[in-house]
Amino acid sequence: MGETTVTKPEGLEAALPEPVAADPGRGPLRRLRTPRRPRFWFEILLIAVSYWTYSLVRNAVPEQRAEALHNADWIWRVEHHLGVAVEESVNHAVNSVHWLIVGMNYYYATLHFIVTLGVLVWLFRRHPGRYAATRLVLFATTAVALLGYYLYPLAPPRLMNGGDFIDTVMVHQTWGSMASGDLKHMSNQYAAMPSMHIGWSVWCGLTIFALASVPWVRVLGLLYPALTLVVIVATANHFWLDAVGGLLCLAFGFTVARLWYGRQPYALPRLAPQRGRGESRSPAAVRPAGVRGGRR
């Protein structure tokens, strides 16, 4: 049988609409999952209120001292059984170098906030299309950490009964821990698990490594959480297993963002459309990460 040729009237082909590919983002959550350009004052207010709420809830968790000390003893025994109880050795070794431990005390007290806020500002300015999703990772990580403080109260090594750990802030009279000296009444001393110093620093490190364009800055992004781990152990503020808890919380945060936006934050377009405008950006502006010219 011969082939039958159908001739379309001239101009009809141009008038027919092109087929539209299925959009997994369509539906009731499409608006929420579409990156939007963040608003400066809203973000300032959101971060301030969120941190205030986090601090309020964290410090409202009952200081279950007996249980917290019992849990600390249990973790210390487990680490000895596994042959990984290195915290005391690191604490004593670093404490013997005055300038080093004093620097670590101030590092613990300040960079946790400074670097995290700095990365948020950088995201806001340079990667507005990825800002909301990456910020969601941080917020979800911090929120789930509150459950850890409530369900598993834990004393830091420096407060253990019968322990030989050195509270480096008290010994060197430096401002380095909200749970030492006169500042201890402002913070829950038995909320060491999980470590948000690690959760936040790894969030910062991964974000810098994934999105920065300068190689040495990306390397610094990886070094920052590694150095933070040394600091929290050397100052006897955390067991290294607290860092594992922080990583688990961060994994939860990334999972929440992945489910909400349909892909990981770093794969979203770098730029986002202006609020209240219907025009779309140029292809280069909305190209996902991983495509040349799209990440920077």
C-alpha positions as CSV (number, residue, x, y, z in Angstrom):
1,M,0.0,0.0,0.0
2,G,1.4,3.4,-0.9
3,E,2.0,6.2,1.6
4,T,-0.6,8.8,2.0
5,T,0.6,12.4,2.2
6,V,-1.5,15.0,4.1
7,T,-0.9,18.6,3.1
8,K,-1.6,21.2,5.7
9,P,-3.1,24.5,4.5
10,E,-0.4,27.2,4.2
11,G,0.0,29.0,7.5
12,L,-1.9,26.4,9.6
13,E,1.3,24.9,11.0
14,A,2.5,28.2,12.3
15,A,-0.8,28.8,13.9
16,L,-0.9,25.6,15.8
17,P,0.5,25.8,19.4
18,E,3.7,23.9,20.2
19,P,3.3,20.9,22.6
20,V,4.2,21.8,26.2
21,A,6.3,19.4,28.2
22,A,4.9,18.2,31.4
23,D,6.0,20.4,34.3
24,P,6.4,18.5,37.5
25,G,6.1,21.8,39.3
26,R,2.6,22.5,38.2
27,G,-0.1,22.1,40.8
28,P,-1.0,23.6,44.2
29,L,2.7,23.8,45.3
30,R,4.1,25.3,42.1
31,R,4.1,28.8,43.4
32,L,5.9,27.7,46.6
33,R,8.5,25.7,44.8
34,T,9.4,28.3,42.2
35,P,12.5,30.4,43.2
36,R,11.6,34.0,44.0
37,R,13.8,37.0,44.5
38,P,14.1,37.5,48.2
39,R,13.1,40.8,49.9
40,F,15.8,42.3,52.1
41,W,13.8,43.6,55.0
42,F,11.6,40.5,55.1
43,E,14.7,38.3,55.3
44,I,16.3,40.4,58.1
45,L,13.1,40.1,60.1
46,L,12.7,36.4,59.4
47,I,16.3,35.6,60.4
48,A,16.0,37.7,63.6
49,V,12.7,36.2,64.6
50,S,13.8,32.7,63.8
51,Y,17.0,32.9,65.8
52,W,15.2,34.5,68.7
53,T,12.6,31.6,68.6
54,Y,15.4,29.0,68.3
55,S,17.2,30.5,71.4
56,L,14.0,30.7,73.3
57,V,13.0,27.1,72.7
58,R,16.5,25.8,73.2
59,N,16.9,27.5,76.5
60,A,13.3,26.5,77.5
61,V,14.2,22.8,77.3
62,P,14.5,21.6,80.9
63,E,18.1,21.3,82.1
64,Q,17.9,17.6,82.9
65,R,21.3,17.6,84.6
66,A,21.3,14.1,85.9
67,E,20.2,12.6,82.6
68,A,22.6,14.8,80.7
69,L,25.6,13.7,82.8
70,H,24.5,10.1,82.5
71,N,24.4,10.4,78.7
72,A,27.8,12.0,78.7
73,D,29.3,9.2,80.7
74,W,27.6,6.7,78.3
75,I,29.0,8.4,75.2
76,W,32.5,8.6,76.7
77,R,32.4,4.8,77.5
78,V,31.2,4.0,74.0
79,E,34.0,6.1,72.5
80,H,36.6,4.3,74.7
81,H,35.1,1.0,73.7
82,L,35.5,1.9,70.0
83,G,39.0,3.3,70.6
84,V,38.1,6.8,69.3
85,A,38.0,8.7,72.6
86,V,40.5,11.4,71.5
87,E,38.7,14.5,72.9
88,E,40.7,14.7,76.2
89,S,44.1,14.3,74.5
90,V,43.2,17.1,72.0
91,N,41.9,19.3,74.8
92,H,45.0,19.0,76.9
93,A,47.4,19.3,73.9
94,V,45.8,22.5,72.6
95,N,45.4,24.0,76.1
96,S,49.2,23.9,76.5
97,V,49.6,26.5,73.7
98,H,48.2,29.7,75.2
99,W,47.8,31.8,72.0
100,L,46.2,28.8,70.2
101,I,43.6,28.0,72.7
102,V,42.7,31.6,73.3
103,G,42.2,32.0,69.6
104,M,40.0,28.9,69.5
105,N,37.9,30.2,72.4
106,Y,37.1,33.4,70.4
107,Y,36.6,31.3,67.2
108,Y,34.0,29.2,69.0
109,A,32.2,32.3,70.3
110,T,32.1,34.4,67.2
111,L,32.7,32.7,63.8
112,H,29.7,30.4,64.3
113,F,27.5,33.5,63.8
114,I,29.7,35.7,61.6
115,V,30.4,33.2,58.9
116,T,26.8,31.9,58.7
117,L,25.4,35.4,58.4
118,G,28.1,36.2,55.9
119,V,27.2,33.3,53.7
120,L,23.5,34.2,53.9
121,V,24.3,37.8,52.7
122,W,26.5,36.5,49.9
123,L,23.7,34.1,48.8
124,F,21.2,37.0,48.9
125,R,23.3,39.2,46.7
126,R,24.9,36.8,44.3
127,H,22.5,33.8,44.1
128,P,19.0,35.1,44.8
129,G,17.4,32.2,43.0
130,R,19.1,29.7,45.3
131,Y,18.8,31.8,48.5
132,A,15.4,30.7,49.7
133,A,16.0,27.0,49.2
134,T,19.5,27.1,50.8
135,R,18.1,29.1,53.7
136,L,15.4,26.5,54.1
137,V,18.1,23.9,54.6
138,L,19.6,25.9,57.4
139,F,16.3,26.5,59.1
140,A,15.1,22.9,58.8
141,T,18.5,21.7,60.2
142,T,18.2,24.1,63.2
143,A,14.6,23.2,63.8
144,V,15.2,19.4,64.0
145,A,18.2,20.1,66.3
146,L,15.7,21.3,68.9
147,L,14.2,17.8,69.1
148,G,17.7,16.5,69.9
149,Y,18.1,19.0,72.8
150,Y,14.8,17.9,74.2
151,L,15.0,14.1,73.6
152,Y,18.7,13.6,74.4
153,P,20.0,16.1,77.0
154,L,23.8,15.9,77.0
155,A,26.5,17.5,79.1
156,P,29.6,18.8,77.3
157,P,32.9,17.1,78.2
158,R,34.0,20.0,80.4
159,L,31.0,19.5,82.7
160,M,31.4,15.7,83.1
161,N,31.6,14.3,86.6
162,G,35.0,13.1,87.4
163,G,36.3,14.0,84.0
164,D,39.8,15.5,83.4
165,F,38.7,17.9,80.7
166,I,39.7,21.6,80.9
167,D,37.2,24.3,80.5
168,T,39.4,26.5,78.5
169,V,37.2,29.6,78.8
170,M,37.3,29.5,82.5
171,V,41.1,28.7,82.7
172,H,42.1,31.5,80.3
173,Q,39.4,34.0,81.3
174,T,38.3,34.5,77.7
175,W,34.8,35.1,76.3
176,G,34.2,31.9,74.4
177,S,31.2,29.9,75.7
178,M,27.7,30.9,76.5
179,A,27.7,28.1,79.1
180,S,30.7,29.3,81.1
181,G,31.1,31.8,83.9
182,D,28.4,34.4,84.3
183,L,27.0,33.6,80.8
184,K,25.9,30.1,81.8
185,H,22.5,31.4,83.0
186,M,21.7,32.7,79.5
187,S,22.1,29.3,77.8
188,N,21.1,25.7,78.3
189,Q,24.3,24.0,79.3
190,Y,23.0,20.5,78.6
191,A,22.1,21.0,74.9
192,A,25.3,19.6,73.3
193,M,23.7,17.0,71.1
194,P,23.6,17.7,68.1
195,S,26.3,20.3,67.5
196,M,25.0,23.2,65.5
197,H,28.5,24.5,65.3
198,I,29.1,21.6,63.0
199,G,25.6,21.7,61.3
200,W,26.0,25.3,60.4
201,S,29.7,25.2,59.5
202,V,29.2,22.3,57.1
203,W,26.2,24.1,55.6
204,C,28.5,27.1,55.0
205,G,31.3,25.0,53.7
206,L,29.1,23.1,51.2
207,T,27.5,26.3,50.0
208,I,30.8,28.0,49.4
209,F,32.3,25.0,47.7
210,A,29.3,24.5,45.5
211,L,28.8,28.1,44.4
212,A,32.0,30.1,44.7
213,S,33.9,30.7,41.6
214,V,37.4,31.4,43.1
215,P,39.3,28.1,43.7
216,W,41.0,29.1,46.9
217,V,37.7,30.4,48.4
218,R,36.2,26.9,47.6
219,V,39.1,25.3,49.5
220,L,38.5,27.6,52.5
221,G,34.8,26.5,52.4
222,L,36.0,22.9,53.0
223,L,38.5,23.8,55.6
224,Y,36.1,25.8,57.7
225,P,34.0,22.9,59.0
226,A,37.1,20.8,59.5
227,L,38.7,23.5,61.7
228,T,35.4,24.0,63.5
229,L,35.4,20.3,64.5
230,V,38.9,20.7,66.0
231,V,37.8,23.8,67.9
232,I,34.6,22.3,69.5
233,V,36.7,19.3,70.6
234,A,39.7,21.2,71.8
235,T,37.6,23.6,73.9
236,A,35.8,20.6,75.4
237,N,32.4,22.0,74.3
238,H,31.5,18.8,72.4
239,F,32.2,15.2,71.9
240,W,33.0,14.4,68.3
241,L,29.9,12.3,68.2
242,D,27.9,15.5,68.7
243,A,29.3,16.5,65.3
244,V,27.8,13.3,63.8
245,G,24.4,14.4,65.2
246,G,24.9,17.8,63.5
247,L,25.5,16.1,60.2
248,L,22.4,14.0,60.5
249,C,20.4,17.2,61.2
250,L,21.9,18.8,58.1
251,A,21.0,15.8,56.0
252,F,17.4,16.2,57.1
253,G,17.6,19.9,56.1
254,F,18.7,19.1,52.6
255,T,16.0,16.4,52.3
256,V,13.3,18.9,53.2
257,A,14.6,21.4,50.6
258,R,14.8,18.7,48.0
259,L,11.3,17.6,48.6
260,W,10.0,21.2,48.6
261,Y,11.7,22.5,45.5
262,G,12.0,19.3,43.5
263,R,15.8,19.5,43.4
264,Q,18.8,20.4,45.5
265,P,19.2,24.2,46.2
266,Y,22.6,24.4,44.4
267,A,20.9,23.1,41.2
268,L,18.3,25.9,41.1
269,P,18.8,28.9,38.7
270,R,21.2,31.5,40.1
271,L,18.9,34.4,39.4
272,A,15.1,34.6,40.1
273,P,12.4,36.8,38.5
274,Q,11.6,40.1,40.1
275,R,8.5,40.0,42.2
276,G,5.4,41.4,40.5
277,R,6.9,41.1,37.0
278,G,5.7,38.7,34.4
279,E,8.7,38.8,32.1
280,S,11.2,35.9,32.2
281,R,14.9,36.2,32.5
282,S,17.3,35.4,29.7
283,P,18.3,31.7,29.2
284,A,21.7,32.4,30.8
285,A,20.0,33.8,33.9
286,V,17.8,30.7,34.5
287,R,20.3,28.1,33.4
288,P,20.7,25.5,36.2
289,A,24.0,24.8,38.0
290,G,26.2,22.5,36.2
291,V,25.6,24.2,32.8
292,R,28.5,26.5,31.7
293,G,27.7,30.0,32.8
294,G,24.8,29.0,35.1
295,R,26.5,28.6,38.4
296,R,28.5,31.7,38.8
